[in-house]
Amino acid sequence: MSPLVLRGLIGGQKGGSRTQRLLAPLCVVGVALAVAVVMAVDLANESARRAMRLSASAMSGAAGRRIVSAGDGLPEEFYAELRVEHGLRGVAPVVEGSVTTDSGVRLRLLGIDPFAGSASGLSAARRPGGERLLLTTPGAVALSDDLAARLGVSRGDAFTVRTSAGEYRLVAADVLATESATRRDALADLLVADIATAQEALGTLGRLTRIDVVAMSDPDIVRLGALLPPSATIVPASERADTLDAMTRAFRVNLTAMSLLALVFGMFLVHSAVSFSVVRRRHLMGTLRVLGVTPRELRVALVVEAALIGLAGTALGLVLGSLVGRGLVHLVTRTISDLYFVVTVRSMAFSGLTIAKGVALGV
């Protein structure tokens, strides 16, 4: 195809009426909007899923299995029986629940036993003096430095949270540095307290949410299974992340379907605009045919023109999608937190697959 043919088509469009001159920008905007919506939803979904995985990993830490029970959890006497009467030391009690600060920030409260080898990714027991801070300070919690900055508190400051049991006063007894972005994201909404503090705050005195199996041999696992009450069972620690993912799968599929609907609308807009552009330039195309341009050359010229529009719209859509995705991820995580469980996203999960998907859809 001669470049003169393409220049003639584009020049004919630029030299047309005002409506005809707006067709190319309209096509670019249509492609950009479609790509932006699809990419924004994909970014929000992947960022929320990554945050859930990191959160579940931080809550489990080194635990390979956990003991869970239907209903209101496990009696704490059962944990004492495992350690004292049966000598099973590779277990750690956990109390877990959600709290809300005065500013409306929803957080996860994790109660641990610092001396039981807690599996928490933010265990104060791994810092010198961490046990003393959690056990001797009323309402003491440990939190990451990033979360402390968001809440506007420093070490020793008190703040009030609301739970299903009412208001409770917590103290930021220990503020720990987060060395990496992954650790910061995993601990973005986590408060770690002593078991008793968590039970008082959540109104679950005498009950445990679960018991983590941190380190235990296979014979001890078999013996532990025989000691479980009828309503309790041992499950893999990874099952939590899989369950969270399954709970939100329908929600994420609905978002993806809505984004694909926007893509269909963009395809219709581009198709209509390009078709109208071809009809408006039929006299120009007729002139080019008289001058010796073959139908194949005209078709190739139109495809190249559409490809250039697709590339321009895709580039604009990728930039717009990343901006829209940052706002959409907050709406997605807020919905997940309201309907399912508390999740916080501190960074976007950009990936080559997401960008490649946007480019493929746009072009």
Secondary structure, DSSP 8 states (H G I E B T S, - for coil): --HHHHHHHHHHHHTS-HHHHTHHHHHHHHHHHHHHHHHHHHHHHHHHHHHHHHHHHHHHTT-SEEEEESSS-EEHHHHHIIIIIS---SEEEEEEEEEEETTS-EEEEEEE-TTS----TT-GGGSTTHHHHHHHSTTEEEEEHHHHHHHT--TT-EEEEEETTEEEEEEEEEEE---SHHHHHHTTTEEEEEHHHHHHHHT-TTEESEEEE-S--HHHHHHHHHHS-TTEEEEETTHHHHHHHHHHHHHHHHHHHHHHHHHHHHHHHHHHHHHHHHHHTHHHHHHHHHTT--HHHHHHHHHHHHHHHHHHHHHHHHHHHHHHHHHHHHHHHHHHHHHT------S----HHHHHHHHHHH-
